[in-house]
Amino acid sequence: MKIVDFETYLVGNPWKNWLFVRLITDEGISGTGEGSLGHFSKTVETAIHEIKPFVLGFDVFQTELLVQTLSRVCYADGGQIKMCAISAMEIACWDAIGKALGQPIYNLLGGACRDSIPAYANGWYRVERKPDEFAEAARKAVRMGFRALKFDPFGAGLNVLTPQEEDLSIDIIAAIRDAVGPHVLLSIDAHSRFNISNAIRIGKRIASYNLAWYEEPVPHGNIQAIVEVARRVDVPVATGESYFSKHQLAELLRHDAIGIINFEPLHMGGILGSRKAADLVDAHYGLVIPHAAQGPVCTLACLHIDAATPNTWVQETFEAFNEPWERDLVTHFPEVKDGSFELLPGPGLGSDLNLDEVRRHPYTEKVDISLFDEGWQLRRTHAAQEIA
């Protein structure tokens, strides 16, 4: 079953554009993938069409050769952009393989290790930055069935918070914990905003709220920095979503300070690359919580990785809080029931692109960046005032 083409589809939504890929084979079996990358999805689309001639004619089952060819023969780093292009194509291959064999992808990765996959909600707190507003939004998410929530309480702060902003952030955390009780899993995302000393101070202040993890307290580029934070706070630290190679991950893990890794499958080479990354984490007794802040196909791929990965803890999902038509972009998207995703029966991903719905939402340049980064609008206002 030979690869004859990759088609690409950009889908616009209010906070970023998503990039989907459709693999075409000579036997009429298609496969679906995703290569979304924040505000660079059109760039990734260009990369896919530029590198696809290297793999046209490959057997679809040669996923390892496809990744190695595009990683090494296309001899340039490319970082996340290159890896998202490769991963989109690799995921589409696995979807086609599963369809050809009549099996869900997780059955081709060692089989399911669990009957369902615990989910944690993200994107649920698009409310005014007040403790009571966050608390009510948290209650609503719990009423929807979620038993785990992640959120960023820190507003527009960068490197350091004012005393007032820091106290407000702590008040928001306290209000949410009080609202949902002691048994809902809560985690804090700092979005790489702090320097080392402030990340440590914040980490010490939030330790009393029984948090599952403290995510990306410092930028990912300096591994020693996040190791220093992890060793000096009493909240488990999570990182990894910005890494785009197993070598970066290996360098982090050798310090044995970080036990929760939220790698992004679209940066790890797709499904098999993510499965390998999870094994690397497991060798250090760590847990994985795959990053899924893209479109629904990425989340579906994560669920297959999770199903076959013993050291998966919980899976991120935005789908219940994005545009109501997002789930219609695919023919089937699983519901969260009692805090967990049920396994998809397949074949392949268990879902296809709904091309009619995809075409209803074309690429847009009118992205509301403030939905992606709530501090962006404030920083832009300050910059405009300085110029004036």
DOTOR-912537 format. One line per field, with one value per residue (C-alpha): residue number from 1; residue in one letter; chain; x, y, z. Coordinates in nm, 4 decimals. Layout:
<nodes>
num c(NUM|...)
residuo c(A|...)
cadena c(A|...)
u c(X|...)
v c(Y|...)
w c(Z|...)
</nodes>
This chain:
<nodes>
num c(1|2|3|4|5|6|7|8|9|10|11|12|13|14|15|16|17|18|19|20|21|22|23|24|25|26|27|28|29|30|31|32|33|34|35|36|37|38|39|40|41|42|43|44|45|46|47|48|49|50|51|52|53|54|55|56|57|58|59|60|61|62|63|64|65|66|67|68|69|70|71|72|73|74|75|76|77|78|79|80|81|82|83|84|85|86|87|88|89|90|91|92|93|94|95|96|97|98|99|100|101|102|103|104|105|106|107|108|109|110|111|112|113|114|115|116|117|118|119|120|121|122|123|124|125|126|127|128|129|130|131|132|133|134|135|136|137|138|139|140|141|142|143|144|145|146|147|148|149|150|151|152|153|154|155|156|157|158|159|160|161|162|163|164|165|166|167|168|169|170|171|172|173|174|175|176|177|178|179|180|181|182|183|184|185|186|187|188|189|190|191|192|193|194|195|196|197|198|199|200|201|202|203|204|205|206|207|208|209|210|211|212|213|214|215|216|217|218|219|220|221|222|223|224|225|226|227|228|229|230|231|232|233|234|235|236|237|238|239|240|241|242|243|244|245|246|247|248|249|250|251|252|253|254|255|256|257|258|259|260|261|262|263|264|265|266|267|268|269|270|271|272|273|274|275|276|277|278|279|280|281|282|283|284|285|286|287|288|289|290|291|292|293|294|295|296|297|298|299|300|301|302|303|304|305|306|307|308|309|310|311|312|313|314|315|316|317|318|319|320|321|322|323|324|325|326|327|328|329|330|331|332|333|334|335|336|337|338|339|340|341|342|343|344|345|346|347|348|349|350|351|352|353|354|355|356|357|358|359|360|361|362|363|364|365|366|367|368|369|370|371|372|373|374|375|376|377|378|379|380|381|382|383|384|385|386|387|388)
residuo c(M|K|I|V|D|F|E|T|Y|L|V|G|N|P|W|K|N|W|L|F|V|R|L|I|T|D|E|G|I|S|G|T|G|E|G|S|L|G|H|F|S|K|T|V|E|T|A|I|H|E|I|K|P|F|V|L|G|F|D|V|F|Q|T|E|L|L|V|Q|T|L|S|R|V|C|Y|A|D|G|G|Q|I|K|M|C|A|I|S|A|M|E|I|A|C|W|D|A|I|G|K|A|L|G|Q|P|I|Y|N|L|L|G|G|A|C|R|D|S|I|P|A|Y|A|N|G|W|Y|R|V|E|R|K|P|D|E|F|A|E|A|A|R|K|A|V|R|M|G|F|R|A|L|K|F|D|P|F|G|A|G|L|N|V|L|T|P|Q|E|E|D|L|S|I|D|I|I|A|A|I|R|D|A|V|G|P|H|V|L|L|S|I|D|A|H|S|R|F|N|I|S|N|A|I|R|I|G|K|R|I|A|S|Y|N|L|A|W|Y|E|E|P|V|P|H|G|N|I|Q|A|I|V|E|V|A|R|R|V|D|V|P|V|A|T|G|E|S|Y|F|S|K|H|Q|L|A|E|L|L|R|H|D|A|I|G|I|I|N|F|E|P|L|H|M|G|G|I|L|G|S|R|K|A|A|D|L|V|D|A|H|Y|G|L|V|I|P|H|A|A|Q|G|P|V|C|T|L|A|C|L|H|I|D|A|A|T|P|N|T|W|V|Q|E|T|F|E|A|F|N|E|P|W|E|R|D|L|V|T|H|F|P|E|V|K|D|G|S|F|E|L|L|P|G|P|G|L|G|S|D|L|N|L|D|E|V|R|R|H|P|Y|T|E|K|V|D|I|S|L|F|D|E|G|W|Q|L|R|R|T|H|A|A|Q|E|I|A)
cadena c(A|A|A|A|A|A|A|A|A|A|A|A|A|A|A|A|A|A|A|A|A|A|A|A|A|A|A|A|A|A|A|A|A|A|A|A|A|A|A|A|A|A|A|A|A|A|A|A|A|A|A|A|A|A|A|A|A|A|A|A|A|A|A|A|A|A|A|A|A|A|A|A|A|A|A|A|A|A|A|A|A|A|A|A|A|A|A|A|A|A|A|A|A|A|A|A|A|A|A|A|A|A|A|A|A|A|A|A|A|A|A|A|A|A|A|A|A|A|A|A|A|A|A|A|A|A|A|A|A|A|A|A|A|A|A|A|A|A|A|A|A|A|A|A|A|A|A|A|A|A|A|A|A|A|A|A|A|A|A|A|A|A|A|A|A|A|A|A|A|A|A|A|A|A|A|A|A|A|A|A|A|A|A|A|A|A|A|A|A|A|A|A|A|A|A|A|A|A|A|A|A|A|A|A|A|A|A|A|A|A|A|A|A|A|A|A|A|A|A|A|A|A|A|A|A|A|A|A|A|A|A|A|A|A|A|A|A|A|A|A|A|A|A|A|A|A|A|A|A|A|A|A|A|A|A|A|A|A|A|A|A|A|A|A|A|A|A|A|A|A|A|A|A|A|A|A|A|A|A|A|A|A|A|A|A|A|A|A|A|A|A|A|A|A|A|A|A|A|A|A|A|A|A|A|A|A|A|A|A|A|A|A|A|A|A|A|A|A|A|A|A|A|A|A|A|A|A|A|A|A|A|A|A|A|A|A|A|A|A|A|A|A|A|A|A|A|A|A|A|A|A|A|A|A|A|A|A|A|A|A|A|A|A|A|A|A|A|A|A|A|A|A|A|A|A|A|A|A|A|A|A|A|A|A|A|A|A|A)
u c(0.0000|0.1935|0.1796|0.0713|-0.0116|-0.0764|-0.3607|-0.3690|-0.6582|-0.6313|-0.9212|-0.9689|-1.1084|-1.0976|-0.7752|-0.5522|-0.5646|-0.5518|-0.3770|-0.5105|-0.3543|-0.5138|-0.2910|-0.3842|-0.2737|-0.2748|-0.5285|-0.7883|-0.7369|-0.6864|-0.5361|-0.5843|-0.3157|-0.2654|0.0266|-0.1143|0.1423|-0.0067|0.0224|0.2542|0.0110|0.0310|0.4096|0.3847|0.1498|0.4149|0.6760|0.4614|0.4266|0.7973|0.9147|0.6480|0.8349|1.0925|0.8356|0.5990|0.6055|0.6907|0.4857|0.2456|0.3739|0.7233|0.6531|0.9986|1.1684|0.9422|1.0366|1.4071|1.4108|1.2389|1.4478|1.7894|1.7762|1.6002|1.9150|1.8056|1.6988|1.3591|1.2590|0.8886|0.7900|0.9706|0.8564|0.4904|0.5110|0.6688|0.4271|0.1210|0.2356|0.3278|-0.0081|-0.1861|0.0181|-0.0843|-0.4484|-0.4244|-0.2415|-0.5139|-0.7815|-0.5977|-0.5697|-0.9104|-0.7560|-0.7392|-0.3919|-0.3389|-0.3691|-0.0701|0.1384|0.1118|-0.2590|-0.4731|-0.3428|-0.6691|-1.0404|-1.0624|-0.8319|-0.8622|-0.9066|-0.8156|-0.9920|-0.8152|-0.9625|-1.2512|-1.1568|-1.2131|-1.3661|-1.2787|-0.9697|-1.1471|-1.1454|-1.5243|-1.5370|-1.2684|-1.4416|-1.7776|-1.6135|-1.4412|-1.7714|-1.9246|-1.6400|-1.6827|-2.0577|-1.9704|-1.7976|-1.4330|-1.2351|-0.9147|-0.8592|-0.5575|-0.5443|-0.3168|-0.4033|-0.1157|-0.2650|-0.0232|0.2779|0.6176|0.9317|0.7964|0.4516|0.3675|0.2716|-0.0915|-0.0867|0.0851|-0.1691|-0.4567|-0.3100|-0.2932|-0.6483|-0.7689|-0.6028|-0.7512|-1.0990|-1.0865|-0.9675|-1.2425|-1.5015|-1.4208|-1.3146|-1.0081|-1.0488|-1.0480|-0.7037|-0.5783|-0.2670|-0.1165|0.0303|0.2755|0.3369|0.7135|0.6636|0.8946|1.2653|1.4168|1.3829|1.0240|0.9255|1.0596|0.8828|0.5512|0.6050|0.6451|0.3285|0.1107|0.2376|-0.0392|-0.3189|-0.2522|-0.1674|-0.0963|0.1752|0.3273|0.3765|0.6445|0.7374|1.0430|1.1200|1.2116|1.5392|1.7549|1.7222|1.9275|1.6830|1.3789|1.5815|1.6726|1.3072|1.1951|1.4474|1.3450|0.9651|0.7255|0.4929|0.5769|0.7046|0.5959|0.7558|0.8317|0.5678|0.8180|1.0813|1.1072|1.3471|1.4020|1.7576|1.6302|1.4070|1.6963|1.9061|1.6259|1.5608|1.9227|1.8903|1.6096|1.4355|1.1263|0.8844|0.5931|0.6481|0.3863|0.5496|0.3626|0.3078|0.3269|0.6816|0.7941|0.7528|0.3928|0.2513|0.5460|0.7887|0.5631|0.5424|0.9232|0.9395|0.7004|0.9254|1.2222|1.0270|0.9262|1.2927|1.3190|0.9996|0.8156|0.4600|0.3440|0.0526|0.0544|0.0029|-0.3098|-0.3775|-0.4311|-0.7266|-0.9363|-0.7162|-0.4193|-0.6347|-0.7472|-0.3836|-0.3025|-0.5782|-0.4308|-0.0868|-0.2384|-0.4251|-0.1054|0.1227|0.1407|0.2861|0.0242|-0.1441|-0.4111|-0.4943|-0.5405|-0.8520|-0.9874|-1.2683|-1.5555|-1.4615|-1.3673|-1.6000|-1.9116|-1.8423|-1.4926|-1.6081|-1.7964|-1.4629|-1.4274|-1.6833|-1.6532|-1.5098|-1.5455|-1.7254|-1.5773|-1.7842|-1.7170|-1.3929|-1.2522|-1.2446|-1.3674|-1.1394|-1.2136|-1.2718|-1.1004|-1.0087|-0.7124|-0.7857|-1.1513|-1.2553|-1.2158|-1.2154|-1.5586|-1.4444|-1.7737|-1.7395|-1.3663|-1.4354|-1.6893|-1.4104|-1.1307|-0.7999|-0.8307|-0.5829|-0.8189|-0.7001|-0.7732|-0.4294|-0.5600|-0.7482|-0.4163|-0.2150|-0.4257|-0.1290|-0.0790|-0.3399|-0.1960|0.1620|0.0520|-0.1230|0.1889|0.4066|0.1743|0.1862|0.5676|0.5831|0.3422)
v c(0.0000|0.2985|0.6663|0.8703|1.2071|1.4118|1.6637|1.9458|2.1400|2.4535|2.5170|2.8590|2.9159|3.2141|3.1264|2.9505|2.7731|2.3948|2.1929|1.8525|1.6083|1.3397|1.0603|0.9127|0.5603|0.3663|0.1213|0.3852|0.3739|0.7159|0.8237|1.1324|1.3278|1.6674|1.9103|2.2155|2.4461|2.7470|3.0420|2.8594|2.6082|2.7576|2.7369|2.3675|2.3160|2.4600|2.2319|1.9229|1.9990|2.0779|1.7517|1.5060|1.4211|1.2442|0.9827|0.9484|0.5846|0.4585|0.1706|0.3106|0.0514|0.2082|0.4672|0.4323|0.4867|0.7827|0.9552|0.8779|0.9969|1.3241|1.3745|1.3027|1.3232|1.6602|1.7812|2.0831|2.1226|2.2824|2.2339|2.2150|2.3203|2.0303|1.7810|1.8842|1.8237|1.4827|1.3873|1.4791|1.2462|0.9696|0.9799|0.9633|0.6525|0.4821|0.5643|0.4036|0.1011|0.0484|0.0717|-0.1766|-0.4244|-0.3551|-0.2665|0.0391|0.1871|0.0984|-0.2712|-0.2253|-0.0666|-0.3531|-0.3470|-0.1597|-0.1356|0.0096|0.0245|0.4038|0.7053|0.9673|1.3176|1.6585|1.9700|2.2770|2.5934|2.5915|2.9173|3.1827|3.4156|3.7417|3.7004|3.6948|3.4120|3.3752|3.3637|3.0921|2.9014|2.8948|2.7914|2.5076|2.3920|2.3914|2.1776|1.9293|1.9165|1.8262|1.5155|1.6215|1.4999|1.6834|2.0486|2.2496|2.6290|2.9335|3.1804|3.4218|3.6694|3.8822|3.8493|3.7776|3.6882|3.8464|3.9304|4.2369|4.1521|4.2261|4.0015|3.7226|3.7361|3.7368|3.4289|3.2454|3.3547|3.2081|2.8739|2.8722|2.9548|2.6730|2.4182|2.5253|2.5089|2.1578|1.9934|1.7875|1.5009|1.6791|1.6734|2.0322|2.1391|2.4812|2.5913|2.8803|2.8884|2.9386|3.2845|3.2948|3.3196|3.0658|3.2552|3.3616|3.0147|2.8720|3.1285|3.0712|2.6965|2.7200|2.9293|2.6892|2.3725|2.3688|2.3261|1.9586|2.0151|1.7334|1.9272|2.2702|2.2973|2.4894|2.7297|2.8485|2.8522|2.5123|2.6111|2.5888|2.2394|2.3199|2.5982|2.3721|2.1055|2.3681|2.4616|2.0992|2.0212|2.3163|2.3006|2.0479|2.0332|1.7893|1.9821|1.8933|1.9950|1.8702|2.0102|2.2314|1.9628|1.8321|1.5405|1.2407|1.3685|1.6797|1.4587|1.2277|1.5245|1.6387|1.2925|1.2186|1.4633|1.2511|1.5647|1.5753|1.2844|1.4175|1.4742|1.6401|1.5783|1.6972|1.4039|1.6422|1.7322|1.3756|1.2296|1.1211|0.8062|0.5672|0.8446|0.9329|0.5702|0.5561|0.8799|0.7355|0.4319|0.6620|0.8392|0.5046|0.4085|0.6970|0.5919|0.8894|0.9488|1.1017|1.3406|1.4016|1.7615|1.8141|2.1835|2.1469|2.0114|1.6962|1.4688|1.5354|1.4449|1.1226|1.0310|1.0973|0.8616|0.5758|0.6482|0.6583|0.3317|0.1417|0.3220|0.1836|0.5004|0.7414|0.9235|1.1544|1.3092|1.6799|1.7900|2.1268|1.9907|2.0532|2.4231|2.5115|2.6086|2.3856|2.2741|2.1413|1.7851|1.7957|1.8259|1.4504|1.1763|1.0555|1.2077|1.0303|1.1876|1.2225|1.0050|0.9891|1.1772|0.9482|0.8896|0.5542|0.3698|0.4128|0.0787|0.1811|0.0920|0.3288|0.6419|0.5428|0.8623|1.0442|1.4075|1.5455|1.7373|1.9242|2.0680|2.1294|2.3423|2.5522|2.6981|2.8281|2.9652|3.3010|3.5797|3.7292|3.5176|3.6534|3.6090|3.7155|3.3834|3.2063|3.4401|3.6486|3.8763|3.9622|4.2390|4.4067|4.3935|4.5268|4.8193|4.8981|4.8827|5.1207|5.3646|5.3561|5.4257|5.7155)
w c(0.0000|-0.1349|-0.0411|-0.3425|-0.1842|0.1304|0.1210|0.3763|0.5271|0.7394|0.9755|1.1337|1.4815|1.7196|1.8997|1.6444|1.3105|1.2977|1.0280|0.9258|0.6825|0.4678|0.3385|0.0013|-0.0926|-0.4168|-0.2713|-0.1910|0.1863|0.3403|0.6719|0.8876|1.0751|1.2367|1.2341|1.4147|1.5739|1.7459|1.5095|1.2667|1.1176|0.7680|0.7969|0.8845|0.5889|0.3582|0.5139|0.4514|0.0819|0.0545|0.2124|0.0942|-0.2328|-0.0141|0.0926|-0.2034|-0.3069|0.0425|0.1762|0.4379|0.6852|0.6740|0.9412|1.0947|0.7591|0.6872|1.0128|0.9734|0.6131|0.6889|1.0039|0.8517|0.4730|0.4992|0.6712|0.8714|1.2312|1.1787|1.5427|1.6189|1.2658|1.1044|1.3679|1.3382|0.9633|1.0154|1.2932|1.0877|0.8118|1.0564|1.2358|0.8999|0.8139|1.1385|1.0731|0.7286|0.8724|1.1304|0.8625|0.6398|0.9273|1.0782|1.4144|1.6425|1.6522|2.0186|1.9301|1.6990|1.9777|2.2257|2.2985|2.5490|2.9048|3.0396|2.9662|2.9813|2.9990|3.2761|3.1357|3.2678|3.1449|3.0099|2.8614|3.1132|3.2879|3.0217|3.2770|3.4492|3.6659|4.0008|4.2569|4.2575|3.8746|3.8607|4.1394|3.9610|3.6334|3.8191|3.9689|3.6214|3.4821|3.7671|3.7024|3.3425|3.4737|3.4961|3.7955|3.7027|3.6062|3.4930|3.4936|3.4858|3.7651|3.6969|3.4477|3.2471|3.4753|3.3243|3.5244|3.8408|3.9793|4.1848|4.5440|4.4592|4.1511|4.3392|4.6214|4.3679|4.1993|4.5318|4.6152|4.2839|4.3609|4.7103|4.5795|4.3247|4.5780|4.8170|4.5369|4.4116|4.7367|4.8227|4.5760|4.2383|4.0819|4.0329|3.8467|3.7796|3.4454|3.4668|3.0887|3.1302|3.2803|3.5866|3.6534|3.8927|4.2200|4.1609|4.0387|4.3636|4.5803|4.4009|4.4233|4.8000|4.8344|4.6342|4.8032|5.0653|4.8084|4.7315|4.3658|4.1238|3.9408|3.8745|3.4979|3.3101|3.5928|3.3951|3.0198|2.8787|2.7111|3.0252|3.1675|3.4753|3.5641|3.5838|3.7649|4.0260|4.0740|4.0953|4.3665|4.5821|4.5845|4.7351|4.4346|4.1508|3.8491|3.4949|3.1661|2.8168|2.5801|2.3973|2.3427|1.9892|2.0248|2.2467|2.3008|2.4805|2.6885|2.7742|2.8865|3.1191|3.2615|3.3464|3.6385|3.7907|3.9183|3.6942|3.7169|3.5077|3.1351|2.9144|2.5766|2.2680|2.0263|1.7304|1.8374|1.9096|1.5622|1.6046|1.7564|1.7651|1.8623|2.1544|2.2606|2.2636|2.4626|2.7203|2.7610|2.8154|3.0889|3.2381|3.2666|3.5160|3.6997|3.5522|3.4337|3.1056|3.0534|2.6759|2.5691|2.3558|2.3022|1.9276|1.7305|1.7761|1.5638|1.7925|2.0928|1.9210|1.8535|2.2196|2.3305|2.1284|2.2738|2.6232|2.5773|2.4992|2.7469|3.1025|3.2537|3.1172|3.4046|3.2621|2.9245|2.8512|2.6621|2.5476|2.3338|2.5781|2.6000|2.2417|1.9595|1.9588|1.6010|1.6786|1.7385|1.4092|1.2270|1.2758|1.2287|1.5879|1.9032|2.2397|2.5319|2.8788|3.1139|3.4874|3.4301|3.1608|2.7876|2.6662|2.4235|2.0549|1.8821|1.5592|1.2956|1.2876|1.4859|1.4936|1.3202|0.9881|0.8854|0.8083|0.5020|0.4593|0.8092|0.7641|0.4569|0.6492|0.8648|0.6389|0.7572|0.9280|0.9932|1.2529|1.5445|1.8923|2.0453|2.3856|2.4037|2.3668|2.5891|2.8270|2.8958|2.5307|2.5183|2.8275|2.6960|2.3587|2.5299|2.7332|2.4215|2.2365|2.5279|2.5307|2.1563|2.1975)
</nodes>
